[in-house]
Amino acid sequence: SNDSSKEREVPPSTKAPTNSLRIDRFLRPFTLKAVQELLGKTGNIKSFWMDHIKTHCYVTYSSIEEAVETRNVVYNLQWPPNGGRNLIADFVDPQEVKMRVEAPSKPPAAPANSAPTVVPEPSTLPQPSPRQQNLRQPMAQPTLPPPPPLSNSGQAKERAHPPLPRVQEKVEAPIVTLDDLFRKTKATPRVYYLPLSEEQVSAKVEARLKNPRQ
């Protein structure tokens, strides 16, 4: 391991040593488990965080010595061995690692879960019910009769009452028959005649007295 560290030329850090490191220049494909196994060879990992595109990571060890040893092993190390780039590692404030581990865990979970929940809601809206309501509304409007104008309402009432007196006139008018206009003989065939007035009767009586032959 000492020969490999000399060949890799690990430069001294410009920062004060801490128990936390930032390691850059990761190149996929690889798994998070593989990265943790690599970093776990040189110490006891207390906290670990890596970005979602897997380009860099933060790691905190239980001691500064473990972080120093890890930097010496990882710096300028080609990883993954097949096609990976040379890694770069340097010391960072442990609080920075803590912020990375605690902060991003909440925001990405909320939008990831909320985005699909919003999508199915509009799918329930387009139903045939609004179309049926649109078809029913125009059908209901023409069935409503327009209100009659006030000027015609009085005329309509006057036209409704005249038939009543007309019916009464027909009922009250007596039916005139031959029996009412003429008198008839009891013997058949019946002969209808007009009765003479008193003046006509007295005139005929006087004429018979004057001319008994008649």
C-alpha positions as CSV (number, residue, x, y, z in Angstrom):
1,S,0.0,0.0,0.0
2,N,2.9,2.3,0.7
3,D,4.2,1.8,-2.9
4,S,0.8,2.6,-4.4
5,S,0.5,5.7,-2.3
6,K,3.9,6.9,-3.5
7,E,3.0,6.3,-7.1
8,R,-0.3,8.2,-6.7
9,E,1.5,11.3,-5.4
10,V,-0.8,12.4,-2.6
11,P,-0.2,16.2,-2.0
12,P,-0.5,17.7,1.5
13,S,-3.8,19.3,2.3
14,T,-4.1,23.0,2.6
15,K,-6.9,22.6,5.2
16,A,-6.6,21.6,8.8
17,P,-7.3,17.9,9.2
18,T,-10.8,16.9,10.5
19,N,-12.7,13.6,10.7
20,S,-14.7,14.5,7.6
21,L,-13.8,14.4,3.9
22,R,-15.3,15.4,0.6
23,I,-14.4,13.1,-2.3
24,D,-14.9,14.2,-5.9
25,R,-14.6,13.0,-9.5
26,F,-16.7,9.8,-9.2
27,L,-17.6,8.3,-12.6
28,R,-20.5,5.9,-13.0
29,P,-21.5,3.1,-13.2
30,F,-21.1,2.0,-9.6
31,T,-23.3,1.4,-6.6
32,L,-23.5,3.3,-3.3
33,K,-22.7,0.1,-1.5
34,A,-19.4,-0.2,-3.5
35,V,-18.4,3.3,-2.4
36,Q,-19.2,2.7,1.2
37,E,-17.2,-0.6,1.1
38,L,-14.2,1.3,-0.3
39,L,-14.4,4.0,2.3
40,G,-15.0,1.6,5.1
41,K,-11.7,-0.2,4.6
42,T,-9.8,2.7,6.3
43,G,-12.1,3.6,9.2
44,N,-15.5,3.5,10.9
45,I,-18.0,5.6,9.0
46,K,-20.4,7.6,11.2
47,S,-22.3,9.5,8.4
48,F,-22.3,9.3,4.6
49,W,-24.0,11.3,1.8
50,M,-23.7,11.3,-2.0
51,D,-25.5,13.4,-4.6
52,H,-28.2,11.8,-6.8
53,I,-25.9,11.9,-10.0
54,K,-23.1,10.3,-8.0
55,T,-20.3,12.7,-8.8
56,H,-19.1,13.4,-5.2
57,C,-19.7,12.3,-1.6
58,Y,-19.3,13.4,2.0
59,V,-18.1,11.1,4.7
60,T,-17.4,11.5,8.5
61,Y,-15.3,9.0,10.5
62,S,-15.1,8.4,14.2
63,S,-11.6,10.0,14.4
64,I,-9.3,12.4,12.5
65,E,-6.7,9.7,12.0
66,E,-9.2,7.6,10.0
67,A,-10.0,10.5,7.8
68,V,-6.3,11.2,7.2
69,E,-5.6,7.6,6.3
70,T,-8.6,7.5,4.0
71,R,-7.5,10.7,2.2
72,N,-4.0,9.1,1.6
73,V,-5.6,5.9,0.2
74,V,-8.3,7.6,-2.0
75,Y,-6.4,10.6,-3.4
76,N,-5.5,10.1,-7.1
77,L,-7.0,6.6,-6.9
78,Q,-8.6,5.4,-10.1
79,W,-12.0,4.2,-9.1
80,P,-13.9,2.2,-10.3
81,P,-10.8,0.3,-11.4
82,N,-12.2,-0.4,-14.9
83,G,-12.7,3.0,-16.6
84,G,-12.9,5.2,-13.5
85,R,-11.2,8.6,-12.9
86,N,-8.7,9.6,-10.3
87,L,-10.5,10.7,-7.2
88,I,-9.7,13.8,-5.2
89,A,-10.3,14.1,-1.4
90,D,-9.9,16.9,1.1
91,F,-11.0,17.8,4.6
92,V,-14.3,19.6,5.4
93,D,-16.1,20.8,8.4
94,P,-18.2,18.0,10.0
95,Q,-21.2,20.4,10.2
96,E,-21.2,20.6,6.4
97,V,-21.5,16.8,6.2
98,K,-24.3,16.9,8.8
99,M,-26.2,19.5,6.8
100,R,-25.9,17.4,3.7
101,V,-27.2,14.3,5.5
102,E,-30.1,15.9,7.2
103,A,-31.4,18.6,4.9
104,P,-31.9,16.9,1.5
105,S,-33.7,13.9,2.9
106,K,-37.0,15.9,3.3
107,P,-37.4,18.0,0.1
108,P,-36.9,15.3,-2.5
109,A,-39.4,13.0,-0.8
110,A,-42.2,15.5,-0.9
111,P,-42.2,16.5,-4.6
112,A,-41.6,12.9,-5.7
113,N,-44.7,11.7,-3.9
114,S,-46.9,14.8,-4.6
115,A,-46.3,14.9,-8.3
116,P,-48.1,11.6,-9.2
117,T,-50.9,12.3,-6.7
118,V,-51.9,15.5,-8.6
119,V,-52.1,13.7,-12.0
120,P,-55.0,11.3,-11.3
121,E,-57.2,14.0,-10.0
122,P,-58.0,15.7,-13.3
123,S,-58.7,12.3,-14.9
124,T,-61.8,11.9,-12.8
125,L,-63.1,15.3,-13.9
126,P,-63.9,14.6,-17.6
127,Q,-67.1,12.6,-17.3
128,P,-70.1,12.5,-19.6
129,S,-72.3,14.1,-16.9
130,P,-71.5,17.8,-17.9
131,R,-72.3,16.9,-21.5
132,Q,-75.6,15.4,-20.5
133,Q,-76.4,18.5,-18.5
134,N,-75.6,20.7,-21.6
135,L,-78.1,18.5,-23.6
136,R,-80.8,18.8,-20.9
137,Q,-80.6,22.6,-20.5
138,P,-81.6,23.5,-24.1
139,M,-84.4,20.9,-23.9
140,A,-85.8,22.5,-20.8
141,Q,-85.8,26.0,-22.2
142,P,-88.2,25.7,-25.1
143,T,-90.8,23.8,-23.0
144,L,-91.4,26.9,-20.9
145,P,-94.4,28.9,-22.4
146,P,-93.8,32.6,-22.8
147,P,-95.9,34.7,-20.4
148,P,-99.0,36.3,-22.2
149,P,-98.9,40.1,-22.5
150,L,-101.0,42.1,-20.1
151,S,-102.9,43.9,-22.9
152,N,-104.2,40.7,-24.3
153,S,-105.2,39.2,-21.0
154,G,-108.3,41.5,-20.7
155,Q,-109.4,40.7,-24.2
156,A,-109.0,37.1,-23.6
157,K,-111.3,37.3,-20.5
158,E,-113.9,39.3,-22.5
159,R,-113.8,36.7,-25.3
160,A,-114.3,33.9,-22.8
161,H,-117.5,35.3,-21.2
162,P,-119.7,36.2,-24.3
163,P,-120.6,32.5,-25.0
164,L,-122.6,32.4,-21.8
165,P,-125.3,35.0,-22.7
166,R,-125.5,33.5,-26.2
167,V,-126.4,30.2,-24.7
168,Q,-128.9,31.8,-22.4
169,E,-130.6,33.6,-25.3
170,K,-131.1,30.3,-27.2
171,V,-132.5,28.7,-24.1
172,E,-134.8,31.6,-23.2
173,A,-136.3,32.0,-26.8
174,P,-139.6,29.9,-26.9
175,I,-140.1,27.5,-29.7
176,V,-143.2,28.5,-31.6
177,T,-145.3,25.6,-33.0
178,L,-148.5,25.4,-35.1
179,D,-150.5,24.7,-31.9
180,D,-149.4,28.1,-30.5
181,L,-150.3,30.1,-33.7
182,F,-153.5,28.3,-34.7
183,R,-156.3,26.3,-33.3
184,K,-157.1,22.9,-34.6
185,T,-160.2,20.8,-34.9
186,K,-160.6,17.6,-32.8
187,A,-161.7,15.5,-35.8
188,T,-159.1,14.2,-38.2
189,P,-157.7,15.2,-40.4
190,R,-157.0,18.2,-38.2
191,V,-157.6,21.6,-39.7
192,Y,-155.7,24.5,-38.3
193,Y,-157.6,27.9,-38.2
194,L,-157.2,31.3,-36.6
195,P,-159.8,32.2,-33.9
196,L,-161.9,35.4,-34.6
197,S,-161.6,38.3,-32.3
198,E,-164.7,39.6,-30.4
199,E,-165.2,42.5,-32.8
200,Q,-165.2,40.1,-35.8
201,V,-167.7,37.8,-34.0
202,S,-170.1,40.7,-33.2
203,A,-169.9,42.0,-36.8
204,K,-170.8,38.5,-38.2
205,V,-173.8,38.2,-35.7
206,E,-175.2,41.6,-36.8
207,A,-174.8,40.6,-40.4
208,R,-176.8,37.4,-39.9
209,L,-179.5,39.2,-38.1
210,K,-179.9,41.6,-41.0
211,N,-179.7,38.9,-43.6
212,P,-181.1,35.7,-42.1
213,R,-180.5,33.9,-45.3
214,Q,-176.9,33.9,-45.0
